[in-house]
């Protein structure tokens, strides 16, 4: 007998993922408000979101903040890392809680990441800490202007 593997996501999961991208209600019971038009209960919606996060199909569920409006700062940063040291340097860079979105690139500056800090001065502090730990220069690319890109990925 050939048992078919249960799909990682079903039609309802896909509908939930699509419904949760943007416009999450700000009210006393937001999950109940989202669940109602989907024809499910609040508890089922929460359980499905938790399952999607636990199995890695969703990597994050939460609000996006404009950090500058909260007094913080962020900056795109890059480094030229010798290939033989890439994994070591990546581990050192990723150890800082201020680092997010660290990516390898095919370029002279082959490591790119975002620094996000509670204050504008925190960017320099974090960049210097990385330079001290790695012995490599951190190139900073502060935001010059902001663009709004409403990106939604259809599940």
N, C-alpha and C positions, 0 to 999 in steps of 0.2 A: 504494500500500500504506500503510495507516494503522498506524503503530507506536504502541503504547500506552506511555506513560511508566512507568518502573519506580516502584512505590510507594515513598514515603519510608521507610515501616516495613512490615515484613511480620508475619505472625502470630508468628514466633519473636521478633522485636524486641519486640512487645507483651508476650509472655510474660516476656521478660527484664526489661523495665521493671517489670512487676508483681512479679516475684520479688525485685528489688533494693530494694524499698521496705520497709525495716525488717528487722531481724533478720539483718543481714549477719554471717556467721560470723567469729569471732576464732580463727583457726587459722593454721598454717603456709602453707597454700595455699587461701585463702578463695574465689578464683574457681573453683578446681577443685571445691570443695565445692558451690558454687551451680550449676555447669555440669552436674554428674553427673545430678541429677534432671530436668534439662531435656533430657537426651539428647544433649548436645554436649560438645565438649572445652573445656578451660580457655582455649586459645589463641583459639578461635572466640568465646567469650564476651568475652574482653578486646578482641578486634578489633571486635566489634559495639558494645560500650560506647564505644570510642574513636571509631567512625564516628558514633554517635548524638550524641556530644559535638561532634565536628568539624562536623557539618552543622546543629548548633543545635537538634536535637530534644530533647536534654538540655542544660540550661545548667550543671548542676553535678552531680558525683558525688563524694560524700565524707561523712564523719561530721558529725554535729551535736554540738557541745560545749556544756556548761553553763559559760560563760566565767567566771562567778563562782567556781566550784570550782577553776579554774586560776589565780585571783588577778586576773582581768581584770574588766571592767565593760562594760555596754552601756546605751544610753539611747535612747528614741525622742525625736526632735527635730523641730521645725517652724519655719518662717519665713514671714513675710508678704512676698512678693517682688512688686514692681511688674511687671505683665505685660510691659512693654517691656524689662525687665532679666532676665526669667526664664531665658533660655538662657545669658546670661553668668554669672549667679549659679549656675545648675546646673553649669556647667563648673568654676567655682571650688570649689564644694562637693564635686563628684565627684573633684576632683584630690587630695583628702586620702585616704590609704590607710585611715583610720579610718571612712570613710563607706561605708555599704551601703544597698541598697534605697531609693533616692531616687525618690519618686513625686510627681507633680503631683496636686493635689486641688482640687475646686471648693469653696473655703472661704476665709475671710479669711486663714487660715494655709494657703497654697496649695502649699507645698513641705514634704514630710515625708520623713525619712530616719532611719536608725539609725546611731548612733555606737557603735563597738566598739573598746575600747582594752585594752592590757595591764594597766593599773592603774586604780583608781577615779579617781585624780587626773587621768588622761589624758582623761577626758570633758570636764572644764572646760578643759583645755589645747586640745583639739580644737575645742570650741565657741567659745572666744575667738579662735582662729586664723581660723575661718570669719567671725566678726563683724568682725575686723580686715580680712580680705580683701574682704568684701562691703559693709561699712558697715551691715549689717542685724542685728537682734537674733535670736539663736537661742533659742527656747523649749525648755526641757528637760523631759521627762516621764519621770522614772525609774520603774523597775518597782516597784510597791507589793507585788504578790504574783505568784506564778507559777502558770500553768495548764498542764496537759499536754493538748495537742490532737494526737492521732495522726492526721495527715492523710495519706491515701493516695489517689492519683489513679489510677483504673483506665485503663490504656492500651487 
